[in-house]
Amino acid sequence: MRTIRKGDQVVVLSGRDKGRRGAVVQVLSGGAVLVEHINRVKRHTKANPQANQPGGIIEKEMPMPLSKVALWNPAAKKGDRVGIKTLADGKKVRFFKSNGEVIDA
């Protein structure tokens, strides 16, 4: 079970986007995530008429390591560490380490 999933609100812990929040667009294998409107770069791309893609300067999100983001805790209003525990019925859930609140019930 992953601690950060697609659609989660995360906050960036370090780098040029430190402190910014965004939603996770995709969790990549190898321990990286794509976060909406975070870690944006400009790429000079060549036009591809077969795929109907124009050329030019395209701005897009680049992957960032999972260790540089933390799940946003709305109760504490800050990024928080996440743990995994098993409930009495055998279901695994994520919880915030600071206050023990279950994320996905």
Jmol script that loads the backbone (N, CA, C; Angstrom):
load data "model"
ATOM      1  N   MET A   1       0.838  -1.179   0.000  1.00  0.00           N
ATOM      2  CA  MET A   1       0.000   0.000   0.000  1.00  0.00           C
ATOM      3  C   MET A   1       0.886   1.246   0.000  1.00  0.00           C
ATOM      4  N   ARG A   2       0.579   2.175  -0.873  1.00  0.00           N
ATOM      5  CA  ARG A   2       1.351   3.411  -0.966  1.00  0.00           C
ATOM      6  C   ARG A   2       0.823   4.455   0.010  1.00  0.00           C
ATOM      7  N   THR A   3       1.740   5.273   0.523  1.00  0.00           N
ATOM      8  CA  THR A   3       1.328   6.314   1.453  1.00  0.00           C
ATOM      9  C   THR A   3       0.762   7.528   0.726  1.00  0.00           C
ATOM     10  N   ILE A   4       1.192   7.761  -0.511  1.00  0.00           N
ATOM     11  CA  ILE A   4       0.664   8.866  -1.314  1.00  0.00           C
ATOM     12  C   ILE A   4       0.057   8.291  -2.572  1.00  0.00           C
ATOM     13  N   ARG A   5      -1.172   8.712  -2.865  1.00  0.00           N
ATOM     14  CA  ARG A   5      -1.912   8.184  -4.013  1.00  0.00           C
ATOM     15  C   ARG A   5      -2.354   9.309  -4.944  1.00  0.00           C
ATOM     16  N   LYS A   6      -2.819   8.928  -6.116  1.00  0.00           N
ATOM     17  CA  LYS A   6      -3.333   9.875  -7.088  1.00  0.00           C
ATOM     18  C   LYS A   6      -4.528  10.614  -6.481  1.00  0.00           C
ATOM     19  N   GLY A   7      -4.555  11.928  -6.637  1.00  0.00           N
ATOM     20  CA  GLY A   7      -5.648  12.742  -6.130  1.00  0.00           C
ATOM     21  C   GLY A   7      -5.405  13.335  -4.752  1.00  0.00           C
ATOM     22  N   ASP A   8      -4.380  12.864  -4.036  1.00  0.00           N
ATOM     23  CA  ASP A   8      -4.075  13.398  -2.706  1.00  0.00           C
ATOM     24  C   ASP A   8      -3.549  14.827  -2.809  1.00  0.00           C
ATOM     25  N   GLN A   9      -3.847  15.639  -1.803  1.00  0.00           N
ATOM     26  CA  GLN A   9      -3.272  16.977  -1.693  1.00  0.00           C
ATOM     27  C   GLN A   9      -1.932  16.852  -0.972  1.00  0.00           C
ATOM     28  N   VAL A  10      -0.872  17.367  -1.591  1.00  0.00           N
ATOM     29  CA  VAL A  10       0.453  17.289  -0.993  1.00  0.00           C
ATOM     30  C   VAL A  10       1.067  18.681  -0.919  1.00  0.00           C
ATOM     31  N   VAL A  11       2.060  18.822  -0.054  1.00  0.00           N
ATOM     32  CA  VAL A  11       2.824  20.059   0.073  1.00  0.00           C
ATOM     33  C   VAL A  11       4.289  19.724  -0.190  1.00  0.00           C
ATOM     34  N   VAL A  12       4.993  20.618  -0.909  1.00  0.00           N
ATOM     35  CA  VAL A  12       6.391  20.397  -1.255  1.00  0.00           C
ATOM     36  C   VAL A  12       7.264  20.797  -0.072  1.00  0.00           C
ATOM     37  N   LEU A  13       8.208  19.920   0.295  1.00  0.00           N
ATOM     38  CA  LEU A  13       9.046  20.130   1.470  1.00  0.00           C
ATOM     39  C   LEU A  13      10.342  20.869   1.168  1.00  0.00           C
ATOM     40  N   SER A  14      10.879  20.727  -0.039  1.00  0.00           N
ATOM     41  CA  SER A  14      12.146  21.380  -0.354  1.00  0.00           C
ATOM     42  C   SER A  14      12.231  21.688  -1.839  1.00  0.00           C
ATOM     43  N   GLY A  15      13.144  22.566  -2.177  1.00  0.00           N
ATOM     44  CA  GLY A  15      13.341  22.940  -3.573  1.00  0.00           C
ATOM     45  C   GLY A  15      12.732  24.301  -3.870  1.00  0.00           C
ATOM     46  N   ARG A  16      12.690  24.666  -5.141  1.00  0.00           N
ATOM     47  CA  ARG A  16      12.222  26.007  -5.506  1.00  0.00           C
ATOM     48  C   ARG A  16      10.726  26.187  -5.291  1.00  0.00           C
ATOM     49  N   ASP A  17       9.967  25.082  -5.205  1.00  0.00           N
ATOM     50  CA  ASP A  17       8.523  25.156  -4.970  1.00  0.00           C
ATOM     51  C   ASP A  17       8.158  24.871  -3.520  1.00  0.00           C
ATOM     52  N   LYS A  18       9.097  25.013  -2.615  1.00  0.00           N
ATOM     53  CA  LYS A  18       8.873  24.699  -1.202  1.00  0.00           C
ATOM     54  C   LYS A  18       7.659  25.454  -0.655  1.00  0.00           C
ATOM     55  N   GLY A  19       6.786  24.698   0.047  1.00  0.00           N
ATOM     56  CA  GLY A  19       5.609  25.293   0.661  1.00  0.00           C
ATOM     57  C   GLY A  19       4.375  25.318  -0.218  1.00  0.00           C
ATOM     58  N   ARG A  20       4.525  25.062  -1.509  1.00  0.00           N
ATOM     59  CA  ARG A  20       3.369  25.081  -2.417  1.00  0.00           C
ATOM     60  C   ARG A  20       2.602  23.770  -2.320  1.00  0.00           C
ATOM     61  N   ARG A  21       1.279  23.871  -2.521  1.00  0.00           N
ATOM     62  CA  ARG A  21       0.418  22.690  -2.459  1.00  0.00           C
ATOM     63  C   ARG A  21      -0.143  22.383  -3.838  1.00  0.00           C
ATOM     64  N   GLY A  22      -0.463  21.104  -4.050  1.00  0.00           N
ATOM     65  CA  GLY A  22      -1.081  20.690  -5.294  1.00  0.00           C
ATOM     66  C   GLY A  22      -1.593  19.266  -5.177  1.00  0.00           C
ATOM     67  N   ALA A  23      -2.364  18.862  -6.170  1.00  0.00           N
ATOM     68  CA  ALA A  23      -2.913  17.510  -6.197  1.00  0.00           C
ATOM     69  C   ALA A  23      -1.981  16.593  -6.977  1.00  0.00           C
ATOM     70  N   VAL A  24      -1.868  15.359  -6.529  1.00  0.00           N
ATOM     71  CA  VAL A  24      -1.031  14.378  -7.215  1.00  0.00           C
ATOM     72  C   VAL A  24      -1.746  13.940  -8.490  1.00  0.00           C
ATOM     73  N   VAL A  25      -1.081  14.107  -9.626  1.00  0.00           N
ATOM     74  CA  VAL A  25      -1.639  13.718 -10.922  1.00  0.00           C
ATOM     75  C   VAL A  25      -1.351  12.252 -11.200  1.00  0.00           C
ATOM     76  N   GLN A  26      -0.130  11.823 -10.850  1.00  0.00           N
ATOM     77  CA  GLN A  26       0.287  10.455 -11.155  1.00  0.00           C
ATOM     78  C   GLN A  26       1.402  10.045 -10.203  1.00  0.00           C
ATOM     79  N   VAL A  27       1.361   8.796  -9.756  1.00  0.00           N
ATOM     80  CA  VAL A  27       2.444   8.223  -8.961  1.00  0.00           C
ATOM     81  C   VAL A  27       3.211   7.282  -9.882  1.00  0.00           C
ATOM     82  N   LEU A  28       4.483   7.584 -10.093  1.00  0.00           N
ATOM     83  CA  LEU A  28       5.302   6.804 -11.018  1.00  0.00           C
ATOM     84  C   LEU A  28       6.075   5.731 -10.267  1.00  0.00           C
ATOM     85  N   SER A  29       6.402   4.650 -10.971  1.00  0.00           N
ATOM     86  CA  SER A  29       7.244   3.625 -10.359  1.00  0.00           C
ATOM     87  C   SER A  29       8.640   4.218 -10.197  1.00  0.00           C
ATOM     88  N   GLY A  30       9.346   3.782  -9.202  1.00  0.00           N
ATOM     89  CA  GLY A  30      10.664   4.337  -8.941  1.00  0.00           C
ATOM     90  C   GLY A  30      10.620   5.439  -7.906  1.00  0.00           C
ATOM     91  N   GLY A  31       9.472   5.637  -7.269  1.00  0.00           N
ATOM     92  CA  GLY A  31       9.377   6.596  -6.174  1.00  0.00           C
ATOM     93  C   GLY A  31       9.325   8.045  -6.585  1.00  0.00           C
ATOM     94  N   ALA A  32       8.550   8.356  -7.614  1.00  0.00           N
ATOM     95  CA  ALA A  32       8.394   9.746  -8.049  1.00  0.00           C
ATOM     96  C   ALA A  32       6.911  10.061  -8.246  1.00  0.00           C
ATOM     97  N   VAL A  33       6.579  11.343  -8.130  1.00  0.00           N
ATOM     98  CA  VAL A  33       5.194  11.780  -8.319  1.00  0.00           C
ATOM     99  C   VAL A  33       5.151  12.985  -9.241  1.00  0.00           C
ATOM    100  N   LEU A  34       4.021  13.121  -9.944  1.00  0.00           N
ATOM    101  CA  LEU A  34       3.732  14.318 -10.717  1.00  0.00           C
ATOM    102  C   LEU A  34       2.685  15.093  -9.932  1.00  0.00           C
ATOM    103  N   VAL A  35       2.986  16.342  -9.601  1.00  0.00           N
ATOM    104  CA  VAL A  35       2.064  17.172  -8.833  1.00  0.00           C
ATOM    105  C   VAL A  35       1.592  18.307  -9.729  1.00  0.00           C
ATOM    106  N   GLU A  36       0.288  18.555  -9.691  1.00  0.00           N
ATOM    107  CA  GLU A  36      -0.339  19.560 -10.544  1.00  0.00           C
ATOM    108  C   GLU A  36       0.225  20.952 -10.258  1.00  0.00           C
ATOM    109  N   HIS A  37       0.720  21.628 -11.301  1.00  0.00           N
ATOM    110  CA  HIS A  37       1.260  22.988 -11.254  1.00  0.00           C
ATOM    111  C   HIS A  37       2.502  23.134 -10.377  1.00  0.00           C
ATOM    112  N   ILE A  38       3.205  22.044 -10.103  1.00  0.00           N
ATOM    113  CA  ILE A  38       4.431  22.091  -9.299  1.00  0.00           C
ATOM    114  C   ILE A  38       5.570  21.500 -10.132  1.00  0.00           C
ATOM    115  N   ASN A  39       6.778  22.046  -9.966  1.00  0.00           N
ATOM    116  CA  ASN A  39       7.974  21.589 -10.674  1.00  0.00           C
ATOM    117  C   ASN A  39       7.793  21.696 -12.186  1.00  0.00           C
ATOM    118  N   ARG A  40       7.273  22.839 -12.628  1.00  0.00           N
ATOM    119  CA  ARG A  40       7.041  23.057 -14.052  1.00  0.00           C
ATOM    120  C   ARG A  40       8.334  23.506 -14.734  1.00  0.00           C
ATOM    121  N   VAL A  41       8.574  22.975 -15.935  1.00  0.00           N
ATOM    122  CA  VAL A  41       9.738  23.334 -16.733  1.00  0.00           C
ATOM    123  C   VAL A  41       9.299  23.629 -18.157  1.00  0.00           C
ATOM    124  N   LYS A  42      10.145  24.335 -18.884  1.00  0.00           N
ATOM    125  CA  LYS A  42       9.856  24.639 -20.281  1.00  0.00           C
ATOM    126  C   LYS A  42      10.680  23.704 -21.153  1.00  0.00           C
ATOM    127  N   ARG A  43      10.022  23.058 -22.087  1.00  0.00           N
ATOM    128  CA  ARG A  43      10.675  22.128 -23.005  1.00  0.00           C
ATOM    129  C   ARG A  43      10.496  22.631 -24.432  1.00  0.00           C
ATOM    130  N   HIS A  44      11.611  22.706 -25.157  1.00  0.00           N
ATOM    131  CA  HIS A  44      11.565  23.099 -26.557  1.00  0.00           C
ATOM    132  C   HIS A  44      11.324  21.830 -27.363  1.00  0.00           C
ATOM    133  N   THR A  45      10.158  21.727 -27.982  1.00  0.00           N
ATOM    134  CA  THR A  45       9.805  20.496 -28.697  1.00  0.00           C
ATOM    135  C   THR A  45       9.632  20.763 -30.185  1.00  0.00           C
ATOM    136  N   LYS A  46       9.944  19.751 -30.941  1.00  0.00           N
ATOM    137  CA  LYS A  46       9.790  19.797 -32.384  1.00  0.00           C
ATOM    138  C   LYS A  46       8.360  19.401 -32.730  1.00  0.00           C
ATOM    139  N   ALA A  47       7.808  19.972 -33.773  1.00  0.00           N
ATOM    140  CA  ALA A  47       6.447  19.645 -34.192  1.00  0.00           C
ATOM    141  C   ALA A  47       6.380  18.202 -34.681  1.00  0.00           C
ATOM    142  N   ASN A  48       5.254  17.535 -34.419  1.00  0.00           N
ATOM    143  CA  ASN A  48       5.024  16.171 -34.877  1.00  0.00           C
ATOM    144  C   ASN A  48       3.681  16.147 -35.602  1.00  0.00           C
ATOM    145  N   PRO A  49       3.704  16.313 -36.931  1.00  0.00           N
ATOM    146  CA  PRO A  49       2.440  16.381 -37.679  1.00  0.00           C
ATOM    147  C   PRO A  49       1.628  15.086 -37.630  1.00  0.00           C
ATOM    148  N   GLN A  50       2.289  13.938 -37.479  1.00  0.00           N
ATOM    149  CA  GLN A  50       1.566  12.667 -37.439  1.00  0.00           C
ATOM    150  C   GLN A  50       0.722  12.553 -36.175  1.00  0.00           C
ATOM    151  N   ALA A  51       1.216  13.085 -35.057  1.00  0.00           N
ATOM    152  CA  ALA A  51       0.474  13.053 -33.800  1.00  0.00           C
ATOM    153  C   ALA A  51      -0.321  14.345 -33.609  1.00  0.00           C
ATOM    154  N   ASN A  52      -0.290  15.229 -34.605  1.00  0.00           N
ATOM    155  CA  ASN A  52      -1.013  16.503 -34.571  1.00  0.00           C
ATOM    156  C   ASN A  52      -0.571  17.366 -33.391  1.00  0.00           C
ATOM    157  N   GLN A  53       0.760  17.390 -33.120  1.00  0.00           N
ATOM    158  CA  GLN A  53       1.313  18.188 -32.036  1.00  0.00           C
ATOM    159  C   GLN A  53       2.091  19.367 -32.615  1.00  0.00           C
ATOM    160  N   PRO A  54       1.787  20.567 -32.162  1.00  0.00           N
ATOM    161  CA  PRO A  54       2.563  21.711 -32.648  1.00  0.00           C
ATOM    162  C   PRO A  54       3.922  21.771 -31.943  1.00  0.00           C
ATOM    163  N   GLY A  55       4.874  22.415 -32.573  1.00  0.00           N
ATOM    164  CA  GLY A  55       6.175  22.598 -31.961  1.00  0.00           C
ATOM    165  C   GLY A  55       6.195  23.884 -31.162  1.00  0.00           C
ATOM    166  N   GLY A  56       7.297  24.135 -30.489  1.00  0.00           N
ATOM    167  CA  GLY A  56       7.440  25.367 -29.726  1.00  0.00           C
ATOM    168  C   GLY A  56       7.874  25.092 -28.304  1.00  0.00           C
ATOM    169  N   ILE A  57       7.691  26.088 -27.471  1.00  0.00           N
ATOM    170  CA  ILE A  57       8.072  25.974 -26.070  1.00  0.00           C
ATOM    171  C   ILE A  57       6.844  25.539 -25.283  1.00  0.00           C
ATOM    172  N   ILE A  58       6.927  24.350 -24.693  1.00  0.00           N
ATOM    173  CA  ILE A  58       5.802  23.778 -23.950  1.00  0.00           C
ATOM    174  C   ILE A  58       6.176  23.716 -22.473  1.00  0.00           C
ATOM    175  N   GLU A  59       5.273  24.185 -21.615  1.00  0.00           N
ATOM    176  CA  GLU A  59       5.505  24.132 -20.175  1.00  0.00           C
ATOM    177  C   GLU A  59       4.767  22.921 -19.621  1.00  0.00           C
ATOM    178  N   LYS A  60       5.481  22.096 -18.858  1.00  0.00           N
ATOM    179  CA  LYS A  60       4.864  20.886 -18.312  1.00  0.00           C
ATOM    180  C   LYS A  60       5.462  20.546 -16.957  1.00  0.00           C
ATOM    181  N   GLU A  61       4.738  19.681 -16.212  1.00  0.00           N
ATOM    182  CA  GLU A  61       5.222  19.238 -14.910  1.00  0.00           C
ATOM    183  C   GLU A  61       6.226  18.103 -15.094  1.00  0.00           C
ATOM    184  N   MET A  62       7.241  18.106 -14.259  1.00  0.00           N
ATOM    185  CA  MET A  62       8.222  17.031 -14.255  1.00  0.00           C
ATOM    186  C   MET A  62       8.083  16.259 -12.949  1.00  0.00           C
ATOM    187  N   PRO A  63       8.466  14.974 -12.957  1.00  0.00           N
ATOM    188  CA  PRO A  63       8.369  14.178 -11.732  1.00  0.00           C
ATOM    189  C   PRO A  63       9.294  14.702 -10.640  1.00  0.00           C
ATOM    190  N   MET A  64       8.874  14.508  -9.402  1.00  0.00           N
ATOM    191  CA  MET A  64       9.723  14.838  -8.264  1.00  0.00           C
ATOM    192  C   MET A  64       9.707  13.675  -7.290  1.00  0.00           C
ATOM    193  N   PRO A  65      10.773  13.483  -6.524  1.00  0.00           N
ATOM    194  CA  PRO A  65      10.843  12.341  -5.612  1.00  0.00           C
ATOM    195  C   PRO A  65       9.762  12.391  -4.539  1.00  0.00           C
ATOM    196  N   LEU A  66       9.288  11.218  -4.133  1.00  0.00           N
ATOM    197  CA  LEU A  66       8.286  11.121  -3.066  1.00  0.00           C
ATOM    198  C   LEU A  66       8.781  11.714  -1.756  1.00  0.00           C
ATOM    199  N   SER A  67      10.087  11.666  -1.536  1.00  0.00           N
ATOM    200  CA  SER A  67      10.650  12.169  -0.284  1.00  0.00           C
ATOM    201  C   SER A  67      10.560  13.687  -0.179  1.00  0.00           C
ATOM    202  N   LYS A  68      10.303  14.378  -1.293  1.00  0.00           N
ATOM    203  CA  LYS A  68      10.212  15.836  -1.278  1.00  0.00           C
ATOM    204  C   LYS A  68       8.791  16.345  -1.086  1.00  0.00           C
ATOM    205  N   VAL A  69       7.821  15.446  -0.950  1.00  0.00           N
ATOM    206  CA  VAL A  69       6.436  15.872  -0.713  1.00  0.00           C
ATOM    207  C   VAL A  69       5.886  15.192   0.536  1.00  0.00           C
ATOM    208  N   ALA A  70       4.937  15.865   1.174  1.00  0.00           N
ATOM    209  CA  ALA A  70       4.256  15.307   2.340  1.00  0.00           C
ATOM    210  C   ALA A  70       2.764  15.508   2.153  1.00  0.00           C
ATOM    211  N   LEU A  71       1.983  14.588   2.641  1.00  0.00           N
ATOM    212  CA  LEU A  71       0.531  14.672   2.547  1.00  0.00           C
ATOM    213  C   LEU A  71       0.033  15.853   3.373  1.00  0.00           C
ATOM    214  N   TRP A  72      -0.910  16.631   2.819  1.00  0.00           N
ATOM    215  CA  TRP A  72      -1.450  17.807   3.496  1.00  0.00           C
ATOM    216  C   TRP A  72      -2.472  17.371   4.538  1.00  0.00           C
ATOM    217  N   ASN A  73      -2.252  17.791   5.770  1.00  0.00           N
ATOM    218  CA  ASN A  73      -3.172  17.488   6.864  1.00  0.00           C
ATOM    219  C   ASN A  73      -4.040  18.722   7.094  1.00  0.00           C
ATOM    220  N   PRO A  74      -5.338  18.684   6.716  1.00  0.00           N
ATOM    221  CA  PRO A  74      -6.183  19.865   6.865  1.00  0.00           C
ATOM    222  C   PRO A  74      -6.428  20.253   8.325  1.00  0.00           C
ATOM    223  N   ALA A  75      -6.396  19.294   9.231  1.00  0.00           N
ATOM    224  CA  ALA A  75      -6.619  19.606  10.644  1.00  0.00           C
ATOM    225  C   ALA A  75      -5.441  20.397  11.222  1.00  0.00           C
ATOM    226  N   ALA A  76      -4.236  19.981  10.891  1.00  0.00           N
ATOM    227  CA  ALA A  76      -3.035  20.649  11.403  1.00  0.00           C
ATOM    228  C   ALA A  76      -2.590  21.800  10.506  1.00  0.00           C
ATOM    229  N   LYS A  77      -3.144  21.879   9.301  1.00  0.00           N
ATOM    230  CA  LYS A  77      -2.794  22.887   8.300  1.00  0.00           C
ATOM    231  C   LYS A  77      -1.306  22.882   7.966  1.00  0.00           C
ATOM    232  N   LYS A  78      -0.749  21.666   7.785  1.00  0.00           N
ATOM    233  CA  LYS A  78       0.653  21.516   7.384  1.00  0.00           C
ATOM    234  C   LYS A  78       0.849  20.130   6.791  1.00  0.00           C
ATOM    235  N   GLY A  79       2.019  19.909   6.207  1.00  0.00           N
ATOM    236  CA  GLY A  79       2.350  18.592   5.689  1.00  0.00           C
ATOM    237  C   GLY A  79       2.605  17.634   6.837  1.00  0.00           C
ATOM    238  N   ASP A  80       2.214  16.376   6.643  1.00  0.00           N
ATOM    239  CA  ASP A  80       2.317  15.419   7.741  1.00  0.00           C
ATOM    240  C   ASP A  80       2.813  14.078   7.224  1.00  0.00           C
ATOM    241  N   ARG A  81       3.468  13.333   8.119  1.00  0.00           N
ATOM    242  CA  ARG A  81       3.903  11.988   7.776  1.00  0.00           C
ATOM    243  C   ARG A  81       2.709  11.047   7.820  1.00  0.00           C
ATOM    244  N   VAL A  82       2.803   9.951   7.062  1.00  0.00           N
ATOM    245  CA  VAL A  82       1.693   9.020   6.940  1.00  0.00           C
ATOM    246  C   VAL A  82       2.148   7.632   7.352  1.00  0.00           C
ATOM    247  N   GLY A  83       1.291   6.933   8.090  1.00  0.00           N
ATOM    248  CA  GLY A  83       1.547   5.553   8.464  1.00  0.00           C
ATOM    249  C   GLY A  83       0.422   4.671   7.950  1.00  0.00           C
ATOM    250  N   ILE A  84       0.644   3.367   8.018  1.00  0.00           N
ATOM    251  CA  ILE A  84      -0.366   2.394   7.585  1.00  0.00           C
ATOM    252  C   ILE A  84      -0.641   1.474   8.757  1.00  0.00           C
ATOM    253  N   LYS A  85      -1.930   1.292   9.056  1.00  0.00           N
ATOM    254  CA  LYS A  85      -2.292   0.368  10.129  1.00  0.00           C
ATOM    255  C   LYS A  85      -3.461  -0.492   9.675  1.00  0.00           C
ATOM    256  N   THR A  86      -3.606  -1.628  10.324  1.00  0.00           N
ATOM    257  CA  THR A  86      -4.681  -2.558  10.016  1.00  0.00           C
ATOM    258  C   THR A  86      -5.783  -2.398  11.061  1.00  0.00           C
ATOM    259  N   LEU A  87      -7.015  -2.235  10.582  1.00  0.00           N
ATOM    260  CA  LEU A  87      -8.158  -2.106  11.480  1.00  0.00           C
ATOM    261  C   LEU A  87      -8.577  -3.479  12.004  1.00  0.00           C
ATOM    262  N   ALA A  88      -9.524  -3.498  12.926  1.00  0.00           N
ATOM    263  CA  ALA A  88      -9.995  -4.750  13.529  1.00  0.00           C
ATOM    264  C   ALA A  88     -10.599  -5.701  12.505  1.00  0.00           C
ATOM    265  N   ASP A  89     -11.221  -5.134  11.448  1.00  0.00           N
ATOM    266  CA  ASP A  89     -11.834  -5.990  10.423  1.00  0.00           C
ATOM    267  C   ASP A  89     -10.830  -6.464   9.371  1.00  0.00           C
ATOM    268  N   GLY A  90      -9.554  -6.127   9.538  1.00  0.00           N
ATOM    269  CA  GLY A  90      -8.515  -6.592   8.610  1.00  0.00           C
ATOM    270  C   GLY A  90      -8.223  -5.636   7.465  1.00  0.00           C
ATOM    271  N   LYS A  91      -8.913  -4.507   7.418  1.00  0.00           N
ATOM    272  CA  LYS A  91      -8.719  -3.532   6.335  1.00  0.00           C
ATOM    273  C   LYS A  91      -7.530  -2.632   6.663  1.00  0.00           C
ATOM    274  N   LYS A  92      -6.662  -2.388   5.666  1.00  0.00           N
ATOM    275  CA  LYS A  92      -5.515  -1.509   5.853  1.00  0.00           C
ATOM    276  C   LYS A  92      -5.921  -0.079   5.506  1.00  0.00           C
ATOM    277  N   VAL A  93      -5.535   0.864   6.358  1.00  0.00           N
ATOM    278  CA  VAL A  93      -5.846   2.273   6.136  1.00  0.00           C
ATOM    279  C   VAL A  93      -4.619   3.124   6.410  1.00  0.00           C
ATOM    280  N   ARG A  94      -4.604   4.318   5.815  1.00  0.00           N
ATOM    281  CA  ARG A  94      -3.545   5.284   6.063  1.00  0.00           C
ATOM    282  C   ARG A  94      -3.985   6.212   7.198  1.00  0.00           C
ATOM    283  N   PHE A  95      -3.022   6.686   7.974  1.00  0.00           N
ATOM    284  CA  PHE A  95      -3.349   7.625   9.043  1.00  0.00           C
ATOM    285  C   PHE A  95      -2.228   8.646   9.192  1.00  0.00           C
ATOM    286  N   PHE A  96      -2.584   9.833   9.714  1.00  0.00           N
ATOM    287  CA  PHE A  96      -1.597  10.863   9.977  1.00  0.00           C
ATOM    288  C   PHE A  96      -0.856  10.526  11.262  1.00  0.00           C
ATOM    289  N   LYS A  97       0.466  10.627  11.235  1.00  0.00           N
ATOM    290  CA  LYS A  97       1.274  10.266  12.391  1.00  0.00           C
ATOM    291  C   LYS A  97       1.121  11.261  13.532  1.00  0.00           C
ATOM    292  N   SER A  98       0.836  12.528  13.234  1.00  0.00           N
ATOM    293  CA  SER A  98       0.786  13.543  14.289  1.00  0.00           C
ATOM    294  C   SER A  98      -0.430  13.401  15.190  1.00  0.00           C
ATOM    295  N   ASN A  99      -1.622  13.144  14.589  1.00  0.00           N
ATOM    296  CA  ASN A  99      -2.823  13.083  15.413  1.00  0.00           C
ATOM    297  C   ASN A  99      -3.549  11.745  15.336  1.00  0.00           C
ATOM    298  N   GLY A 100      -3.057  10.801  14.531  1.00  0.00           N
ATOM    299  CA  GLY A 100      -3.658   9.482  14.444  1.00  0.00           C
ATOM    300  C   GLY A 100      -4.945   9.425  13.655  1.00  0.00           C
ATOM    301  N   GLU A 101      -5.315  10.521  13.004  1.00  0.00           N
ATOM    302  CA  GLU A 101      -6.556  10.577  12.224  1.00  0.00           C
ATOM    303  C   GLU A 101      -6.452   9.694  10.990  1.00  0.00           C
ATOM    304  N   VAL A 102      -7.496   8.881  10.739  1.00  0.00           N
ATOM    305  CA  VAL A 102      -7.509   7.989   9.584  1.00  0.00           C
ATOM    306  C   VAL A 102      -7.862   8.787   8.338  1.00  0.00           C
ATOM    307  N   ILE A 103      -7.082   8.587   7.271  1.00  0.00           N
ATOM    308  CA  ILE A 103      -7.283   9.339   6.031  1.00  0.00           C
ATOM    309  C   ILE A 103      -8.403   8.746   5.193  1.00  0.00           C
ATOM    310  N   ASP A 104      -8.301   7.454   4.884  1.00  0.00           N
ATOM    311  CA  ASP A 104      -9.328   6.800   4.053  1.00  0.00           C
ATOM    312  C   ASP A 104     -10.063   5.767   4.900  1.00  0.00           C
ATOM    313  N   ALA A 105     -11.290   6.083   5.278  1.00  0.00           N
ATOM    314  CA  ALA A 105     -12.068   5.196   6.140  1.00  0.00           C
ATOM    315  C   ALA A 105     -12.799   4.138   5.343  1.00  0.00           C
TER     316      ALA A 105
END
end "model"
wireframe off; spacefill off
backbone 0.3
color backbone group
